[in-house]
Amino acid sequence: MKLALIALVSCLALSVKSATFVKSIGLPDGESSPDALLPYSQYASMPALDVQSFDLICRTPDMSAAVKKPLSVAAGGKVRLTWDAEAKSPYSGDDPVGPCTFWLALVSSKGKGKVWSKIGQYKYLGDDSGANWCSAFIQTSGNHYDLDIPKDIAPGKYYLRSELIDLEGARVTSNYKDYTAGPRFHSNCAVLDITGTGTAALKSPISIMEAYKPYYKSVFFSKDTKNSQFVMPGGELPYAIVAPVAP
């Protein structure tokens, strides 16, 4: 059955400079390193288009791939994600425009099923008169994003999934299988070795594959809807977070 999928168009045609993939991860007061990142199945700036593909989660079909060195971080601390400043969309050559989400899952889960807990997000901020998306924040922060790690979670190895959702090229289509007409999902995953004395399990875990469907309003966005009314994927944020500040 064909479904009318409506995506954000001209109101997002804003000139911002941000990148498409995370090139390294580290601590705010330490050196960044790419060694904790999972390898991509394609070249790094290629987004996931098919929301029904497992590749959507980390842009790799092999979640068991070893990383050179997991990033050690204390529960309650911060990690710094650094985007590549020069990367462009391989489809349009444009800078991506849109929100970000951040997730954790235990490595032992291999990312499958209801194992992902959303620990952060940056949606549209403001009065619809400017480029107040996560993509613009990344630009103004020197291509960095400092993310809070929940303070009470149990120690162990976790996947950290970061995602920049590019709405710039989305458009109206009557064919829900026309993935190139929808948002472009620039997801990246790293392995964290979280330390501390916490005992809590991840809150409200969900399945990424169930949270992103071709016809969900959190994936496709009406061109007649204001930016500030965009619905973030994955439902409510189960953790209280502090808005990031440009370093």
C-alpha positions in Angstrom: 0.0 0.0 0.0 1.3 3.4 -0.9 1.4 5.9 1.9 1.6 9.7 1.5 4.9 10.6 3.2 5.5 14.2 3.7 8.9 15.5 4.7 10.3 18.9 5.6 11.4 20.9 2.6 12.1 24.5 1.8 11.9 25.9 5.4 15.0 23.9 6.2 17.1 25.4 3.4 19.4 27.2 5.8 23.1 27.9 5.4 24.8 26.1 8.3 28.1 24.3 8.4 28.1 21.0 10.1 29.4 17.5 9.3 27.9 14.2 8.6 29.9 11.8 10.8 31.7 11.5 14.1 35.4 11.2 13.4 36.6 10.8 17.0 35.4 10.5 20.6 37.1 11.4 23.8 36.8 13.2 27.1 36.3 17.0 27.2 39.6 17.5 29.1 41.6 14.8 27.2 42.6 13.9 23.7 40.0 12.7 21.2 40.6 9.4 19.5 38.9 7.4 16.7 39.9 4.1 18.3 36.6 3.5 20.1 34.4 3.9 17.0 32.8 1.0 15.3 33.9 0.7 11.6 31.4 1.8 9.0 30.1 -0.6 6.4 30.5 2.1 3.7 32.5 5.3 3.6 31.9 7.4 6.6 29.8 10.2 5.2 27.2 7.8 3.6 24.0 8.1 5.6 21.5 5.3 6.2 18.3 5.8 4.1 16.3 2.7 4.7 14.7 2.8 8.2 13.8 -0.8 7.9 17.5 -1.9 7.6 19.6 -2.9 10.6 22.3 -0.6 9.1 20.2 2.2 10.5 21.5 1.5 14.0 25.2 2.1 13.6 25.7 2.1 9.8 27.3 -1.3 10.0 25.8 -4.7 9.8 28.4 -6.2 12.2 27.8 -5.0 15.7 30.3 -7.5 17.0 33.2 -5.8 15.3 36.0 -5.1 17.6 37.2 -1.6 18.3 40.8 -0.9 18.9 40.3 0.6 22.3 37.0 1.3 24.2 36.8 4.8 25.7 36.9 4.7 29.5 34.5 7.2 31.2 33.1 7.4 34.7 29.3 7.2 35.2 28.1 10.8 35.6 31.0 12.1 33.4 30.9 13.5 29.9 32.2 12.3 26.6 33.1 14.6 23.7 32.0 13.7 20.2 33.8 15.4 17.3 32.4 15.6 13.8 34.4 15.9 10.7 34.3 19.5 9.7 34.7 19.0 6.0 32.2 16.2 5.3 29.2 16.8 3.1 26.2 14.8 2.1 27.2 12.4 -0.7 23.8 12.9 -2.3 23.4 16.6 -2.4 26.7 18.0 -1.4 24.9 20.1 1.2 25.5 20.5 4.9 23.0 18.5 6.9 20.3 20.3 8.8 18.4 18.6 11.7 18.3 17.2 15.2 20.5 14.8 17.1 19.8 11.8 19.4 22.1 9.8 21.7 21.6 6.3 22.9 23.2 3.6 25.1 23.0 -0.2 24.9 25.0 -3.0 26.5 27.6 -4.4 24.1 26.4 -7.9 25.1 23.1 -7.2 23.4 24.7 -6.6 20.0 22.2 -3.8 19.5 19.3 -6.2 18.9 15.8 -5.8 20.4 14.6 -3.5 23.1 18.1 -2.6 24.4 18.6 1.1 23.5 18.0 3.8 26.0 17.9 7.4 24.8 20.2 9.4 27.1 20.2 12.7 25.2 18.8 14.7 22.4 18.9 18.1 20.8 15.8 19.1 19.0 14.8 22.4 17.4 15.1 25.3 19.8 13.7 28.8 19.3 10.8 30.5 17.6 11.1 29.0 14.1 12.9 32.1 12.8 16.4 30.7 12.7 18.6 27.6 12.2 18.3 26.4 15.8 18.9 22.7 15.1 21.6 20.4 16.6 23.5 20.7 13.3 23.8 24.5 13.9 25.0 23.9 17.5 27.7 21.5 16.3 28.9 24.3 13.9 29.1 26.9 16.7 30.8 24.6 19.1 33.7 23.8 16.8 32.2 20.5 15.7 32.1 19.2 19.2 29.2 17.9 21.4 29.7 17.2 25.1 27.3 14.5 26.2 26.4 13.6 29.8 26.6 9.9 30.8 23.9 8.8 33.4 25.4 8.9 36.8 23.8 5.8 38.3 24.1 3.1 35.6 26.0 0.0 36.3 29.6 -0.3 35.1 30.3 -2.3 31.9 30.8 -2.0 28.2 28.2 -0.1 26.3 27.5 1.0 22.7 27.1 4.8 22.4 24.9 5.6 19.4 25.0 9.2 18.2 22.8 10.3 15.3 22.4 13.5 13.3 19.1 13.3 11.3 19.5 15.3 8.1 16.1 16.8 7.0 17.6 19.1 4.4 16.9 16.8 1.4 13.6 15.3 2.5 10.7 15.9 0.2 7.1 14.8 -0.5 6.7 11.3 -2.0 3.8 9.0 -2.5 6.0 5.9 -2.3 7.1 4.8 1.2 9.8 2.7 -0.4 11.5 5.7 -2.0 14.0 6.0 0.8 16.0 8.7 -1.0 13.1 11.0 -0.5 13.2 10.8 3.3 15.5 12.0 6.0 19.1 10.8 6.0 20.3 9.2 9.2 24.0 9.9 10.0 24.4 7.4 12.9 27.7 6.5 14.5 28.5 4.1 17.3 31.4 3.8 19.7 32.2 1.5 22.6 32.4 2.9 26.1 33.8 1.2 29.1 31.7 2.9 31.9 33.2 2.8 35.4 31.8 3.5 38.8 29.7 2.0 41.6 26.3 2.5 40.1 23.8 -0.4 39.9 21.0 0.9 37.7 20.0 -0.7 34.5 19.3 1.5 31.4 15.9 3.3 31.6 13.1 2.6 29.2 15.0 0.7 26.6 13.4 0.4 23.2 14.2 -1.2 19.8 15.7 1.2 17.2 14.1 -0.8 14.5 10.7 -0.3 16.1 11.2 3.4 16.8 11.9 4.3 13.2 9.2 3.4 10.7 8.6 4.9 7.2 5.3 6.4 8.2 6.0 7.6 11.7 5.7 11.4 12.3 9.0 11.2 14.1 10.7 10.2 10.8 8.7 12.2 8.2 7.8 15.8 8.9 5.1 17.8 7.2 6.3 20.8 5.2 3.5 22.8 6.7 4.6 22.1 10.3 6.9 24.5 12.2 10.4 23.3 13.0 9.7 23.6 16.7 6.9 21.0 16.4 9.2 18.2 15.1 8.6 15.0 17.0 11.9 13.4 18.2 12.3 9.6 17.5 12.1 7.2 20.4 9.5 8.8 22.5 10.1 10.7 25.8 13.6 11.1 27.1 13.9 9.0 30.3 16.9 10.9 31.6 17.1 14.5 32.8 19.8 16.3 30.9 21.4 19.7 30.9 21.5 21.5 27.5 25.0 21.4 26.1 27.1 24.5 26.0 29.6 25.2 23.2 33.1 24.6 24.6 
